[in-house]
Amino acid sequence: MTTYAPDSDAVAVKLYSCTDVTFGFRQDFVVLYFVKERIKVLKPEGTSAADVKIIYYDPENANDGDRISGIKGSSYNVENGKVVRSKLTGDLKSKERIDKYHSMVKFSIPNVKAGSVIEYEFERQSPYITSISDWYAQCDIPVFFTEYNMEVPEWFNFNTAQQGAFSLVGKREPGNFSTSVGGGLLTCPSTVYHFEGSQLPAAKDDDYVWCVEDYMAKVEHDLRSIEITGAYYKNFQTHWANVDEMLVKDEDFGNYLDMKNPLAAEQADLSLDGLDVKAKTEKLRDLLMSYYRWDDTYGLYAISPKKLQKEVAANNATLNFALMSMLRDAGIQAHPVVLSRRDKGRLPYAHPSVQSLNTTVLAVEENDSTLFFVDAAAKGYPVGSLRPNELVDRGRMIFADREGQWLDLTHISQGAFNSMTTVTVGADGLARGERQGGYHDIYAGHVREIYHDQTDSVAFVQHIASSNNVEIESYEVNNIDDNSTTVTEKISFTRQLETDGEHIYLNPFFFIDEESPFTAETRILPVEFGFPVSERYSYRITLPEGYVVEESPKSIALQMPNSDMIARVKITMKGNDIIISYMFKRTAMIYNFDQYQYLRDFRAKLEAKFKEMVVLKKIAQ
């Protein structure tokens, strides 16, 4: 096989995948995972399938973490008409610690190229029977066939469910379970769960999906209890209140709820008189970040103030705990909010787990009934706005003395933009214009990120010019290096319009992205946006003397069925000027696949409108 018929672009295909799950008894019950994979490499880019990484839970200084064993692997190639097998050797395996809670085993199967078949297997033993790993039937390459088997002794009471855009075939059958306990054999009836999937498409990353794993076909389990009649009973139903308690008692989280202010002396010299809570928070955040910097990592847990002062750089959780201590000294109440970033998957209500959390931000009490949010490490984002990756629908606010509280962060702020563009068109077809605009709230942080991602300010201006088909004569920007709520810019530009001697062809929608990203006829996954937006563009275009408007776009109003996305383009003539106003507003963050056709049609109509031309005709003399 040189290509995979259902997906001719596939660089590799998973021919067969099998995960068997069962239970054993060491000093207590453990769960055993046996994994086997077989992959066909179709193109040179697919050889990365030979580099395998297994991440597992392995707390430092603990004897009860997961263990990986029984790793075997081989590649198969046809050489001189014969199948040649190359085995995985010990020198191609390694282990490394990722953080204080996780380790990773890596291995690379040798002699892999386009045309190779790879296979490998391993066993994972875990004492965490309350956290049975979800089984994903899909991955980033197509799957020809996959199966999952789990034998559950009658002592275990599980809830089992599947999710995803593609259904799996599942069944339950009676079985007989046995395990060795103290030299004897413990047996009981069991239930064997079997799930299988065939010809599943690759779960590919998408610009409008934050975490594709949220939508992969998968099976998940929730252990409710273990009961051996007359001998053993344990209730494993966990609630988020239990997770709250675990965090408060954790030395790397709960200890920092009363963290000592690392900049107490410096803060004492800072004047906060007359400022409201947001302004005080902004000033304290600026002070914090003038001494310390973000190390570009997110975290749930913090490092100590002593270590922070020594290393200067830290993850966002540490910086937020430090800011919380500074706010407390200023008489402002703030609380940590734990969450899972959008690109790491949605936080499950039904499966409470510390392991599903990966980031800590702050909720600040503006008054008795109002909160605003801040991530000290989110450089460029105003107080009250978080990064789009942190705008989740499930954040958990943690308190030292009571149960946590769920928060929806999806609409805490929006991105707002407004601009006024004036253009004068010459008889030679040269359009000269000036645009003044303002980026507000999340947009202010977003444009700062784009600006600082460029090599320098010249590259940023060139980026604007090339993406908008203009020549920029001058560019001014204000507040680009701070965290204020607004970035303003002023652009002087020219654009040479198309002419044929009798006509001038003018596209009046300067600085608007006219391409719709939703061109596919159908879509399986939902469309997820970054944040709510509100945009307003105003234009005044002065036409050259001796020309009249022969053709002009018409006004249009568009609206999604739920009115969560609207657009209006209004076009009028006033003397020798064309006056255009364009308003766009979207309040929804996500559109399901059954709304895709409406979304696709909406954006297609906007794209068509923005491509329409004003045709100017020369008046006969």
Long-range contacts (C-beta under 8 A, 24 or more apart in sequence): 1-40, 1-42, 2-42, 2-115, 3-42, 4-40, 4-42, 4-142, 4-144, 6-142, 6-199, 6-201, 7-142, 7-201, 7-202, 10-42, 10-46, 10-141, 10-142, 10-202, 11-41, 11-42, 11-43, 11-44, 11-45, 11-46, 11-141, 12-39, 12-40, 12-41, 12-42, 12-43, 12-46, 12-49, 12-141, 13-39, 13-40, 13-42, 13-141, 13-142, 13-143, 13-144, 14-38, 14-39, 14-139, 14-141, 14-142, 14-143, 14-144, 14-146, 15-39, 15-40, 15-117, 15-144, 15-145, 16-144, 16-145, 16-146, 17-143, 17-145, 17-146, 17-147, 18-146, 18-147, 18-148, 18-149, 19-135, 19-147, 19-148, 19-149, 20-149, 20-150, 21-132, 21-135, 21-148, 21-149, 21-150, 21-151, 22-150, 22-151, 22-177, 23-129, 23-151, 23-152, 23-153, 23-156, 23-177, 23-179, 24-125, 24-179, 24-180, 25-179, 25-180, 25-181, 25-186, 26-127, 28-127, 29-127, 29-129, 29-226, 30-125, 30-126, 30-127, 30-129, 31-125, 31-126, 31-127, 31-128, 31-129, 31-132, 32-123, 32-124, 32-125, 32-126, 33-123, 33-124, 33-125, 33-126, 33-133, 34-121, 34-123, 35-121, 35-122, 35-123, 35-124, 36-119, 36-120, 36-121, 37-118, 37-119, 37-120, 37-121, 38-117, 38-118, 38-119, 39-117, 39-118, 39-119, 39-141, 40-116, 40-117, 40-118, 41-112, 41-113, 41-114, 41-115, 41-116, 41-117, 41-118, 42-114, 42-115, 43-114, 44-113, 44-114, 46-114, 46-141, 47-112, 47-113, 47-114, 47-116, 49-112, 49-118, 49-141, 50-75, 50-108, 50-109, 50-110, 50-112, 50-116, 50-118, 51-106, 51-108, 52-106, 52-107, 52-108, 52-109, 52-120, 53-104, 53-105, 53-106, 54-104, 54-105, 54-106, 54-122, 54-124, 55-98, 55-102, 55-103, 55-104, 56-102, 56-103, 56-104, 56-105, 56-124, 56-126, 57-101, 57-102, 57-126, 57-128, 57-355, 58-97, 58-101, 58-102, 58-103, 59-100, 59-101, 60-97, 60-100, 60-101, 64-127, 65-103, 65-127, 66-124, 66-125, 66-126, 66-127, 66-128, 67-124, 67-125, 67-126, 68-105, 68-122, 68-123, 68-124, 69-122, 69-123, 69-125, 70-121, 70-122, 70-123, 71-105, 71-107, 71-120, 71-121, 71-122, 72-120, 72-121, 72-122, 73-107, 73-109, 73-118, 73-119, 73-120, 73-121, 74-109, 74-118, 74-119, 74-120, 75-109, 75-110, 75-111, 75-112, 75-116, 75-117, 75-118, 76-116, 76-117, 76-118, 76-119, 77-111, 77-113, 77-115, 77-116, 77-117, 78-115, 84-111, 86-110, 86-111, 88-120, 100-252, 100-301, 101-355, 129-156, 129-223, 129-226, 129-236, 130-223, 130-236, 130-238, 131-353, 131-355, 132-158, 132-220, 132-221, 132-223, 134-218, 134-219, 134-220, 134-221, 135-195, 135-218, 135-219, 135-220, 136-213, 136-216, 136-217, 136-218, 137-164, 137-166, 137-168, 137-195, 137-197, 137-200, 137-216, 137-217, 137-218, 137-219, 138-164, 138-166, 138-197, 138-200, 138-201, 138-202, 138-203, 138-216, 138-217, 138-218, 139-202, 139-203, 139-216, 140-202, 140-203, 140-204, 140-205, 141-202, 142-199, 142-200, 142-201, 142-202, 143-197, 143-198, 143-199, 143-200, 144-198, 144-199, 145-196, 145-197, 145-198, 145-199, 146-196, 146-197, 146-198, 146-200, 147-194, 147-195, 147-196, 147-197, 148-193, 148-194, 148-195, 148-196, 148-219, 149-192, 149-193, 149-194, 150-192, 150-193, 150-221, 151-175, 151-177, 151-190, 151-191, 151-192, 151-193, 152-177, 152-190, 152-191, 152-192, 152-193, 153-177, 153-188, 153-189, 153-190, 154-188, 154-189, 154-190, 154-191, 155-188, 155-226, 155-227, 155-228, 155-232, 156-223, 156-225, 156-226, 157-223, 157-224, 157-225, 157-226, 157-227, 158-221, 158-222, 158-223, 158-224, 159-221, 159-222, 159-224, 160-193, 160-219, 160-220, 160-221, 160-222, 161-219, 161-220, 162-195, 162-217, 162-218, 162-219, 162-220, 163-217, 163-218, 163-220, 164-215, 164-216, 164-217, 164-218, 165-215, 165-217, 165-524, 165-525, 165-593, 166-197, 166-200, 166-201, 166-217, 167-217, 168-195, 168-196, 168-197, 168-217, 168-219, 169-195, 169-196, 169-197, 170-194, 170-195, 170-196, 170-219, 193-219, 195-219, 206-525, 207-517, 208-517, 208-527, 208-528, 208-529, 209-525, 209-526, 209-527, 209-528, 210-342, 210-343, 210-389, 210-528, 211-342, 211-343, 211-344, 211-345, 211-346, 212-525, 213-345, 214-345, 214-346, 215-524, 215-525, 215-526, 220-351, 222-350, 222-351, 238-352, 238-353, 239-352, 240-349, 240-352, 240-396, 240-404, 241-403, 241-404, 242-352, 243-352, 243-353, 243-354, 243-357, 243-396, 243-404, 244-396, 244-398, 244-399, 244-403, 244-404, 246-354, 247-338, 247-354, 247-398, 248-398, 248-400, 250-301, 252-301, 252-302, 252-303, 253-300, 253-301, 253-302, 253-336, 253-360, 253-398, 254-400, 256-302, 256-321, 257-321, 257-324, 257-336, 257-398, 257-400, 258-325, 258-400, 259-302, 259-305, 259-321, 259-322, 259-324, 259-325, 260-305, 260-325, 261-322, 261-325, 261-326, 261-328, 261-329, 262-291, 262-292, 262-305, 262-308, 262-309, 262-322, 262-325, 263-287, 263-288, 263-291, 263-322, 263-326, 264-329, 266-291, 267-326, 267-329, 267-330, 272-330, 277-332, 277-364, 277-365, 277-366, 277-367, 277-372, 278-366, 278-372, 278-383, 278-384, 280-327, 280-330, 280-332, 281-323, 281-327, 281-332, 281-364, 281-372, 281-374, 281-383, 282-382, 282-383, 282-483, 284-323, 284-326, 284-327, 284-330, 285-323, 285-374, 285-376, 285-383, 285-483, 286-483, 287-326, 288-319, 288-322, 288-323, 288-326, 288-376, 289-319, 289-376, 289-379, 292-319, 292-322, 294-319, 294-376, 294-377, 294-379, 298-341, 298-358, 298-359, 299-358, 299-359, 299-360, 300-338, 300-354, 300-357, 300-358, 300-359, 300-360, 301-360, 302-360, 315-377, 316-359, 316-360, 316-361, 316-375, 316-376, 316-377, 316-378, 317-359, 317-360, 319-376, 319-377, 320-360, 320-361, 320-362, 320-374, 320-375, 320-376, 320-377, 321-360, 322-376, 323-362, 323-374, 323-376, 324-362, 327-362, 327-364, 332-364, 332-365, 333-364, 333-365, 334-362, 334-363, 334-364, 334-365, 335-362, 335-363, 335-365, 335-397, 335-398, 335-399, 336-360, 336-361, 336-362, 336-363, 336-397, 336-398, 337-361, 337-362, 337-363, 337-373, 337-395, 337-396, 337-397, 337-398, 337-407, 337-409, 338-395, 338-396, 338-398, 339-390, 339-392, 339-394, 339-395, 339-396, 339-409, 340-392, 340-394, 341-389, 341-390, 341-392, 342-388, 342-389, 342-390, 342-391, 342-392, 342-528, 343-389, 346-392, 346-393, 346-394, 347-392, 347-394, 347-396, 349-394, 357-396, 359-390, 361-386, 361-390, 361-395, 363-397, 363-407, 371-407, 372-412, 373-409, 373-412, 378-445, 379-448, 379-483, 380-444, 380-445, 380-448, 380-449, 380-452, 380-482, 380-483, 381-442, 381-444, 381-445, 381-448, 381-483, 382-441, 382-444, 382-445, 382-483, 382-484, 382-485, 383-483, 384-412, 384-413, 384-441, 384-485, 385-412, 385-413, 385-441, 385-442, 385-444, 385-445, 386-412, 386-413, 387-445, 388-442, 388-446, 388-530, 388-531, 391-530, 391-531, 391-589, 410-589, 411-532, 411-587, 411-589, 413-441, 413-442, 413-531, 414-441, 414-442, 414-531, 414-532, 414-533, 414-534, 415-439, 415-440, 415-441, 415-442, 415-443, 415-446, 415-530, 415-531, 415-532, 415-533, 415-534, 416-440, 416-441, 416-443, 416-533, 416-534, 416-535, 417-443, 417-533, 417-534, 417-535, 417-536, 418-535, 418-536, 418-537, 418-538, 419-511, 419-536, 419-537, 419-538, 420-538, 420-539, 420-540, 421-510, 421-511, 421-537, 421-538, 421-539, 421-540, 422-539, 422-540, 422-541, 422-542, 423-508, 423-510, 423-539, 423-540, 423-541, 423-542, 424-541, 424-542, 425-497, 425-504, 425-506, 425-541, 425-542, 425-543, 425-544, 425-616, 426-544, 427-544, 427-545, 427-546, 427-547, 428-499, 429-496, 429-497, 429-498, 429-499, 429-504, 430-494, 430-495, 430-496, 430-497, 431-494, 431-495, 431-496, 431-497, 431-506, 432-492, 432-493, 432-494, 433-492, 433-493, 433-494, 433-495, 433-510, 434-490, 434-491, 434-492, 434-493, 435-489, 435-490, 435-491, 435-493, 435-510, 435-511, 436-488, 436-489, 436-490, 436-491, 437-488, 437-489, 437-491, 438-486, 438-487, 438-488, 438-489, 439-486, 439-487, 439-488, 439-489, 440-485, 440-486, 441-485, 442-530, 442-531, 443-487, 443-533, 444-479, 444-484, 444-485, 444-486, 444-487, 445-483, 446-530, 447-480, 447-487, 448-480, 448-481, 448-487, 451-477, 451-480, 464-491, 465-493, 467-513, 468-493, 468-510, 468-511, 469-495, 470-494, 470-495, 470-510, 470-511, 471-495, 501-618, 502-617, 502-618, 503-550, 503-615, 503-616, 503-617, 503-618, 504-544, 504-547, 504-615, 504-616, 505-613, 505-614, 505-615, 505-616, 506-541, 506-613, 506-614, 506-615, 506-616, 507-610, 507-611, 507-612, 507-613, 507-614, 508-539, 508-541, 508-553, 508-571, 508-578, 508-580, 508-614, 509-537, 509-539, 509-580, 509-582, 509-610, 510-539, 511-537, 512-537, 512-582, 512-610, 514-606, 514-607, 514-610, 514-611, 515-607, 516-600, 516-603, 516-604, 516-606, 516-607, 517-603, 518-596, 518-599, 518-600, 518-603, 518-604, 519-600, 520-600, 522-596, 523-593, 523-596, 523-600, 524-593, 525-593, 526-590, 526-591, 526-592, 526-593, 527-590, 527-591, 527-595, 527-596, 527-599, 528-589, 528-590, 529-586, 529-588, 529-589, 529-590, 530-589, 531-589, 532-586, 532-587, 532-588, 532-589, 533-584, 533-585, 533-586, 534-584, 534-585, 535-582, 535-583, 535-584, 535-585, 536-581, 536-582, 536-583, 536-584, 537-580, 537-581, 537-582, 537-583, 538-580, 538-581, 538-582, 539-578, 539-579, 539-580, 539-581, 539-582, 540-577, 540-578, 540-579, 541-577, 541-578, 541-580, 541-614, 542-576, 542-577, 543-576, 543-577, 543-578, 543-616, 544-616, 545-576, 546-618, 546-619, 546-621, 547-616, 547-617, 547-618, 547-619, 548-616, 548-617, 548-619, 549-573, 549-578, 549-614, 549-615, 549-616, 549-617, 550-615, 550-616, 550-617, 551-613, 551-614, 551-615, 552-578, 552-614, 552-615, 553-609, 553-612, 553-613, 553-614, 556-605, 556-609, 558-602, 558-605, 558-606, 560-588, 560-595, 560-598, 560-599, 560-602, 561-595, 561-598, 562-588, 564-588, 565-599, 565-602, 567-602, 567-606, 569-609, 578-614
